[in-house]
Amino acid sequence: MDTMDTMDTMETGDGRRMLGAGDLSPLLGVSRQRVKEFADEVWFPAPTVQLSRSSVWKMGDIQQMASQTGRTLDYPAYAAHLAAMRERQRANPEFRRFF
């Protein structure tokens, strides 16, 4: 079974997974700051959405970049990140998070 099929995540209306720097950090195995530095590199995909203080990428674009550059994506770390966010939301209903 594909790990990605079992995870809740922010999705567009057509089912595409969307990721911010905080989501990419565990997936890429780097800090959020490093993700933001990667975003300035020519080999890193352009964000799908550029907000005033953050950027959002499509999972498919990140997977394609990983395939083209030989970078390994850490799906177990990403799954743990999402589980921690769900637990944080469960423990504190005031916590807002899109899945």
N, C-alpha and C positions, 0 to 999 in steps of 0.2 A: 504494500500500500504506500502511496506517495504521502510523505509527511505533510506536504502542503494541503492535501485534500482534507485533513482533519483539523485544520486550524481556523479559528475565527480571526478575521482581520478586517480592516476598513476596505470596502469594495465600492466600486462605481456601480451605477445602475445596470451595466452590462456584465457585471461579475469580475471585472479586473481588480486585482489587489493593488492597493496604494500604500506606500511606505514613506514615512518621514525619516529624518536623520536618526531619531531615537530608535526606530524600528530597524533601520539599516545597520546600526552600530553592532548589535549582536550577530546579525546575519553575515556581516563582512569581517567580524572579529577585530574591529577597531573602535576608537572612541567616537563620540558624536562630532567632536571637533575635527577629527580626521576625515569623517564622512563629508563634512563641509569643505575641507581642503580638496578631497577627491572631486567634488562637484566642479571645481575650477580646472580640472585636467581634461584634455581633449579626448581621452579614452573613456571617460565616465559619461554616462548618458545625461542629456539635458533633463532637468526636472519637467514633469508633466504639468505641474502647477507651481508657480513661483508666488508665494504670499509675501507680505511685507517683512516678516521675520523668519520665515521658514520655506522650505521647498518640499515637494512631494513627488515621488517617482512611482512609475508602474513596476510591479514585480517582474513582468515580462521583460522590460527593458534592462533591469538589473540582472536577470538570468541570462539574457543575451550577452551583456557585457562580460559576465563571468565566463561564459563559454568562449568568447572571443579572446579574452586575456589570460585564461587559464586559472583564474581566481576561484577558489573553492568557497561555496556558500555554506555556512554553518546552520543548517535547518534545525538541529536539536537546540542550539542556543537561542535561535529565533522563537521556537516553540516555548522554551522556558521563559523567555521575555514576555510572550503573550500570556502565559499562565500566571506570571507574577502580576501583570496588569489586571487580569480578570480577578485575581485574589484581592488585589488592592481595591478594586471597585466593589467587590463583595463585602469587604471589611469596612469600607467607607463609601456609602452610597452617594456622598457629595462629590466623590472623585469622578470626573468626566473623562471618558475615553471612547473613541470610535473603534469598533472592531469590525 
